[in-house]
Amino acid sequence: MTLLPGEVNILNMNSLEKSLNKIAETILHLDEASPTSLWDKYKNKVEQFSHSAEWEKAVIIFSIINAVRTKNSIINEILLNNNAVNKTKSPSNKAKDKSYLKLVK
């Protein structure tokens, strides 16, 4: 059976997507400090350009580490914003807005 070029690309893309999902799943199970601790090492490797497969791998690893840092930064920012909103909407703040004066007839 011979596959048409379009079918080959679809099979490759499905395989690539599965591989990327496995990589992401593995990275998400690491503690936050693990990839961050490698940041300086791979930053230095990327800065020392060499036309080699090792340098290319270092660029990919450095990009993944930066992606994890970006994800964590976004999550932290959203959590901080949600906490700030929740504090302004807390019942204790609403109680402060109520008047303690009562209408007496």
C-alpha positions as CSV (number, residue, x, y, z in Angstrom):
1,M,0.0,0.0,0.0
2,T,1.4,3.4,-1.0
3,L,0.4,6.5,0.9
4,L,-0.2,9.8,-0.9
5,P,2.1,12.7,0.2
6,G,-0.8,14.4,2.1
7,E,-1.5,11.2,4.0
8,V,2.1,10.9,5.0
9,N,2.1,14.4,6.4
10,I,-1.0,13.7,8.4
11,L,0.6,10.6,9.9
12,N,3.7,12.5,10.7
13,M,1.8,15.3,12.3
14,N,-0.2,12.9,14.4
15,S,3.0,11.3,15.6
16,L,4.6,14.6,16.2
17,E,1.6,15.8,18.2
18,K,1.6,12.6,20.3
19,S,5.3,13.0,21.0
20,L,4.8,16.7,22.0
21,N,1.9,15.8,24.3
22,K,4.1,13.1,26.0
23,I,6.9,15.6,26.5
24,A,4.5,18.2,27.9
25,E,3.0,15.7,30.3
26,T,6.4,14.7,31.5
27,I,7.5,18.2,32.1
28,L,4.3,19.1,33.9
29,H,5.0,16.4,36.4
30,L,8.4,17.9,37.3
31,D,8.6,20.2,40.3
32,E,8.9,23.9,39.3
33,A,12.5,24.2,40.6
34,S,13.9,21.4,38.4
35,P,13.7,23.1,35.0
36,T,14.4,26.5,36.4
37,S,17.6,25.3,38.0
38,L,18.9,24.4,34.5
39,W,18.1,27.8,33.0
40,D,21.6,29.3,33.4
41,K,23.3,26.2,32.1
42,Y,21.3,26.2,28.9
43,K,21.4,29.9,28.5
44,N,25.2,29.7,28.4
45,K,25.1,26.8,25.9
46,V,22.7,28.8,23.6
47,E,24.9,31.9,23.8
48,Q,28.0,29.8,22.7
49,F,26.8,29.2,19.1
50,S,28.2,26.2,17.4
51,H,26.7,24.6,14.2
52,S,26.0,21.3,15.9
53,A,23.2,19.0,17.0
54,E,24.1,19.6,20.6
55,W,23.7,23.4,20.3
56,E,20.3,22.8,18.5
57,K,19.2,20.6,21.4
58,A,20.3,23.2,23.9
59,V,18.1,25.8,22.1
60,I,15.1,23.5,22.3
61,I,15.7,22.7,26.0
62,F,16.2,26.4,26.8
63,S,12.9,27.2,25.0
64,I,11.1,24.5,27.0
65,I,12.5,25.9,30.3
66,N,11.4,29.4,29.3
67,A,8.0,28.0,28.4
68,V,7.6,26.5,31.9
69,R,8.7,29.7,33.5
70,T,6.2,31.7,31.4
71,K,3.4,29.2,32.2
72,N,4.2,29.5,36.0
73,S,4.3,33.3,35.7
74,I,0.9,33.5,34.0
75,I,-0.6,31.1,36.6
76,N,0.9,33.2,39.5
77,E,-0.4,36.4,38.0
78,I,-3.9,35.0,37.5
79,L,-4.0,33.6,41.1
80,L,-2.8,37.0,42.5
81,N,-5.5,38.8,40.5
82,N,-8.2,36.3,41.6
83,N,-7.1,36.7,45.3
84,A,-7.3,40.5,45.0
85,V,-10.7,40.3,43.5
86,N,-11.9,37.9,46.1
87,K,-10.6,40.1,48.9
88,T,-12.6,43.1,47.6
89,K,-15.7,41.0,47.4
90,S,-15.3,39.3,50.8
91,P,-18.3,39.5,53.2
92,S,-16.2,41.4,55.8
93,N,-15.9,44.2,53.3
94,K,-19.6,44.2,52.6
95,A,-20.3,44.4,56.3
96,K,-18.2,47.6,56.5
97,D,-20.4,49.2,53.8
98,K,-23.6,48.6,55.8
99,S,-24.8,51.4,58.0
100,Y,-25.1,50.7,61.7
101,L,-27.8,53.3,62.0
102,K,-31.4,52.0,62.3
103,L,-34.5,53.9,61.5
104,V,-36.4,54.5,64.7
105,K,-40.1,55.5,64.5
